[in-house]
Amino acid sequence: MGTVIFPDAPYKVFLTASAEERAQRRYKQLKEKGVSVNLAGLLHEIAARDERDAGRAVAPLKPAEDAVIVDSTGTPITEVIERVLAVLPEKLRPPRQA
């Protein structure tokens, strides 16, 4: 979105995680919903989608040159949020929760 839809955005974050991490997360999410799912199949689907998205002719999936890349692999959500908020100047950050 930072390269096509919002190219002039003053703050850009490219949130990523390994295909393995995303497959694990999706597997857990689907299992919690009672869906029968195969981890290896999910990993294959995610890797194939990544390849398609990165290689498409129009708006390929890639970080904007001025984006901050945040890799959430193996990182708790609270830390990911902190990393994303750290991109913003102090005056734009929401107040910290006690």
C-alpha positions in Angstrom: 0.0 0.0 0.0 2.9 2.3 0.7 4.2 2.1 -2.9 0.9 2.4 -4.8 -2.0 3.6 -2.7 -0.2 5.9 -0.2 3.1 6.7 -1.9 3.3 10.1 -0.2 2.5 8.8 3.3 4.9 10.4 5.8 5.3 7.2 7.8 5.4 3.7 6.2 5.8 0.3 7.9 6.2 -2.9 6.0 5.1 -5.6 8.4 6.4 -9.1 7.6 7.1 -12.5 9.1 8.6 -15.7 7.7 6.3 -18.0 5.7 6.8 -20.6 8.4 5.6 -18.2 11.1 2.6 -17.1 9.2 1.7 -20.7 8.5 1.9 -21.6 12.2 -0.2 -18.6 13.1 -2.9 -19.5 10.5 -2.8 -23.2 11.5 -3.4 -22.2 15.1 -6.2 -19.8 14.1 -8.0 -22.5 12.0 -7.5 -25.2 14.6 -9.1 -23.0 17.2 -12.1 -22.6 14.9 -12.3 -26.4 14.6 -11.2 -26.5 11.0 -9.2 -29.6 9.9 -6.0 -28.2 8.4 -2.6 -29.4 7.3 0.4 -27.3 8.4 2.6 -28.4 5.4 -0.3 -27.5 3.0 -0.7 -24.1 4.6 3.0 -23.4 4.3 2.9 -24.4 0.6 -0.1 -22.1 -0.1 1.5 -19.1 1.7 4.9 -19.6 0.0 3.1 -19.8 -3.4 1.0 -16.7 -2.7 4.2 -14.8 -1.6 5.9 -15.7 -4.9 2.8 -14.6 -6.9 2.4 -11.4 -5.0 6.1 -10.4 -5.3 6.2 -11.3 -9.0 3.1 -9.6 -10.2 3.5 -7.0 -12.9 1.2 -4.4 -11.3 1.9 -3.4 -7.7 4.2 -6.2 -6.7 4.4 -6.8 -3.0 7.5 -5.1 -1.7 8.4 -2.5 0.9 8.5 1.2 -0.2 12.0 2.5 -0.3 11.3 4.7 2.7 9.4 2.1 4.7 10.6 0.8 8.0 10.6 -3.0 7.8 9.2 -4.7 10.9 9.8 -8.5 11.0 7.4 -10.0 13.5 8.8 -13.6 13.3 8.9 -15.0 16.8 7.9 -11.7 18.3 5.0 -11.1 20.7 2.3 -8.8 19.4 2.9 -6.3 22.1 6.5 -5.9 20.9 5.4 -5.6 17.3 3.0 -2.8 18.3 5.9 -1.0 20.1 8.1 -1.3 17.0 5.4 0.1 14.8 4.6 2.9 17.1 8.3 3.8 17.4 8.2 4.8 13.8 5.9 7.7 14.6 7.2 10.9 16.2 6.4 11.1 19.9 3.6 13.7 19.4 1.7 11.3 17.1 1.9 8.2 19.4 -1.2 7.2 21.4 -0.9 7.5 25.1 0.6 4.5 26.9 -1.8 2.2 28.7 -1.0 1.8 32.4 
